[in-house]
Amino acid sequence: MNTYQALLEQAGISSDYQMSLVRGIPQNPMFDVAAFENVIDHFETKDGDVFIATYVKAGTTWMQQIVHCLLHGGLNEGQYGASVPWLEACASSPAVIGPREAPTWTLDKINAAPAPRYFKSHATVRDLPRGNAKIKVINVARNPKDTVVSLFHHARSKPEFQFSGDFPTFLAIFLADLAENGSWFEHVRHWHSECLNNPESHLFLKYEDIYDNTKAAINSVAEFLNIPITPEILANTLVNTRLDEMKAHASIGMNHIRKGGYGGWRTMFTAEMSALFDAIYTEKMAGSGLQFNFGEDAQGQTQFF
């Protein structure tokens, strides 16, 4: 029995979900753990490098596409994974995940590329391979109920996870901090605090705000990255970051870009699941100062929590 399966058993969860553990955090089972940890400890960043650092299924691909388009004058030239590769995947799964998440890149090519380089990462604050250079970080956080639903479909659609369970089982895994990327609560709280403490080099955005006002989000990202933007570039970026455009030009298949939006969790959660989740959320997020938009309730009222 591997260590991750032991953690599931300790939590009283019976599941075929497969994960590797990287410094105690569940990660894609295709990753070479030693190579992953080597990147955390020894990757050499360069002044001007940029990381899009998110919890999984929090709008990462959308932000990659926004940055990709801004780097190409608003146009959708090539693939977002080539403009903003997943650094850890490139290093620790060069034969499987790397080609999906970092097309055209190898770790040697990344090391040789001039700054600014743009990366995707799901690292915690502690494990971001930031090195000693002056880097920038864009963190996107999404309300956890929609996150867990998206992550459930993600686990079911990617063969490496071998997950065939139902949503109640996956919700239990998520609330036990054993889903891919570990604890949503710690990940989001720590990144939010890091962004508040370092506003000149860290930008914190909420997925729901990006969805409600994509134009403002694009302008914020362009200003943060010092990328010149004109009305034409903005208009083209708005078009090329729509869900249908992203699906048509996705770097990754396998239902990686599924639905988008927020509030869809209500079709998956029972009243009992929601009440349990809310109790845990209230306890773990107390004092964080964070409030998320969970979408409209049955009475059409937007729920902030």
Solvent accessible surface area in square Angstrom, and as a share of the most:
residue,aa,sasa,rsa
1,M,167,0.75
2,N,71,0.37
3,T,89,0.52
4,Y,3,0.01
5,Q,36,0.16
6,A,30,0.23
7,L,52,0.26
8,L,1,0.00
9,E,108,0.48
10,Q,143,0.63
11,A,48,0.37
12,G,72,0.69
13,I,20,0.10
14,S,107,0.69
15,S,26,0.17
16,D,59,0.30
17,Y,1,0.00
18,Q,44,0.20
19,M,9,0.04
20,S,20,0.13
21,L,36,0.18
22,V,2,0.01
23,R,93,0.34
24,G,55,0.53
25,I,25,0.13
26,P,3,0.02
27,Q,14,0.06
28,N,6,0.03
29,P,36,0.23
30,M,79,0.35
31,F,10,0.04
32,D,77,0.40
33,V,51,0.30
34,A,76,0.59
35,A,31,0.24
36,F,13,0.05
37,E,48,0.22
38,N,78,0.40
39,V,5,0.03
40,I,21,0.10
41,D,79,0.41
42,H,128,0.57
43,F,16,0.07
44,E,136,0.61
45,T,15,0.09
46,K,64,0.27
47,D,91,0.47
48,G,34,0.33
49,D,0,0.00
50,V,5,0.03
51,F,0,0.00
52,I,1,0.01
53,A,0,0.00
54,T,0,0.00
55,Y,3,0.01
56,V,5,0.03
57,K,34,0.14
58,A,0,0.00
59,G,13,0.12
60,T,8,0.05
61,T,16,0.09
62,W,34,0.12
63,M,1,0.00
64,Q,1,0.01
65,Q,2,0.01
66,I,0,0.00
67,V,1,0.00
68,H,1,0.01
69,C,0,0.00
70,L,6,0.03
71,L,64,0.32
72,H,60,0.27
73,G,34,0.32
74,G,0,0.00
75,L,81,0.40
76,N,28,0.14
77,E,92,0.41
78,G,57,0.55
79,Q,68,0.30
80,Y,5,0.02
81,G,1,0.01
82,A,29,0.23
83,S,21,0.13
84,V,0,0.00
85,P,3,0.02
86,W,14,0.05
87,L,0,0.00
88,E,1,0.01
89,A,0,0.00
90,C,6,0.03
91,A,16,0.13
92,S,3,0.02
93,S,7,0.04
94,P,97,0.61
95,A,88,0.68
96,V,61,0.35
97,I,1,0.00
98,G,4,0.04
99,P,72,0.45
100,R,48,0.17
101,E,11,0.05
102,A,1,0.01
103,P,20,0.13
104,T,103,0.60
105,W,71,0.25
106,T,68,0.40
107,L,52,0.26
108,D,113,0.59
109,K,112,0.48
110,I,1,0.01
111,N,67,0.35
112,A,85,0.66
113,A,16,0.13
114,P,109,0.68
115,A,40,0.31
116,P,76,0.48
117,R,13,0.05
118,Y,27,0.10
119,F,3,0.01
120,K,4,0.02
121,S,0,0.00
122,H,15,0.06
123,A,8,0.06
124,T,21,0.12
125,V,33,0.19
126,R,156,0.57
127,D,8,0.04
128,L,7,0.03
129,P,1,0.01
130,R,65,0.24
131,G,39,0.37
132,N,162,0.83
133,A,25,0.19
134,K,163,0.69
135,I,12,0.06
136,K,48,0.20
137,V,0,0.00
138,I,0,0.00
139,N,3,0.01
140,V,1,0.01
141,A,2,0.02
142,R,21,0.08
143,N,0,0.00
144,P,0,0.00
145,K,2,0.01
146,D,7,0.03
147,T,0,0.00
148,V,0,0.00
149,V,9,0.05
150,S,12,0.08
151,L,0,0.00
152,F,17,0.07
153,H,50,0.22
154,H,19,0.09
155,A,1,0.01
156,R,122,0.44
157,S,35,0.23
158,K,5,0.02
159,P,93,0.58
160,E,18,0.08
161,F,1,0.00
162,Q,114,0.51
163,F,10,0.04
164,S,79,0.51
165,G,22,0.21
166,D,78,0.41
167,F,11,0.05
168,P,67,0.42
169,T,36,0.21
170,F,0,0.00
171,L,8,0.04
172,A,43,0.33
173,I,0,0.00
174,F,3,0.01
175,L,20,0.10
176,A,38,0.29
177,D,41,0.21
178,L,19,0.09
179,A,0,0.00
180,E,5,0.02
181,N,2,0.01
182,G,3,0.03
183,S,17,0.11
184,W,2,0.01
185,F,4,0.02
186,E,102,0.46
187,H,3,0.02
188,V,3,0.02
189,R,77,0.28
190,H,95,0.43
191,W,0,0.00
192,H,22,0.10
193,S,55,0.35
194,E,40,0.18
195,C,5,0.03
196,L,116,0.58
197,N,108,0.55
198,N,45,0.23
199,P,92,0.58
200,E,124,0.55
201,S,23,0.15
202,H,12,0.05
203,L,35,0.17
204,F,41,0.17
205,L,26,0.13
206,K,45,0.19
207,Y,11,0.04
208,E,1,0.01
209,D,82,0.42
210,I,5,0.02
211,Y,111,0.42
212,D,89,0.46
213,N,82,0.42
214,T,27,0.16
215,K,106,0.45
216,A,46,0.35
217,A,8,0.06
218,I,0,0.00
219,N,58,0.30
220,S,43,0.28
221,V,0,0.00
222,A,1,0.00
223,E,137,0.62
224,F,24,0.10
225,L,17,0.08
226,N,120,0.62
227,I,25,0.12
228,P,112,0.71
229,I,55,0.28
230,T,67,0.39
231,P,117,0.73
232,E,125,0.56
233,I,34,0.17
234,L,24,0.12
235,A,52,0.41
236,N,41,0.21
237,T,0,0.00
238,L,51,0.25
239,V,68,0.39
240,N,20,0.10
241,T,5,0.03
242,R,118,0.43
243,L,69,0.34
244,D,86,0.45
245,E,42,0.19
246,M,9,0.04
247,K,98,0.42
248,A,76,0.59
249,H,82,0.36
250,A,27,0.21
251,S,21,0.13
252,I,6,0.03
253,G,49,0.47
254,M,72,0.32
255,N,79,0.40
256,H,19,0.08
257,I,21,0.11
258,R,76,0.28
259,K,118,0.50
260,G,35,0.34
261,G,10,0.09
262,Y,56,0.21
263,G,15,0.15
264,G,28,0.27
265,W,10,0.03
266,R,78,0.29
267,T,116,0.67
268,M,54,0.24
269,F,18,0.07
270,T,67,0.39
271,A,81,0.63
272,E,131,0.59
273,M,32,0.14
274,S,20,0.13
275,A,64,0.50
276,L,99,0.49
277,F,1,0.00
278,D,35,0.18
279,A,63,0.49
280,I,38,0.19
281,Y,8,0.03
282,T,75,0.44
283,E,134,0.60
284,K,68,0.29
285,M,13,0.06
286,A,66,0.51
287,G,81,0.78
288,S,19,0.12
289,G,77,0.74
290,L,20,0.10
291,Q,98,0.44
292,F,0,0.00
293,N,16,0.08
294,F,1,0.01
295,G,4,0.04
296,E,107,0.48
297,D,46,0.24
298,A,99,0.77
299,Q,141,0.63
300,G,40,0.38
301,Q,115,0.51
302,T,63,0.36
303,Q,57,0.25
304,F,112,0.47
305,F,66,0.28
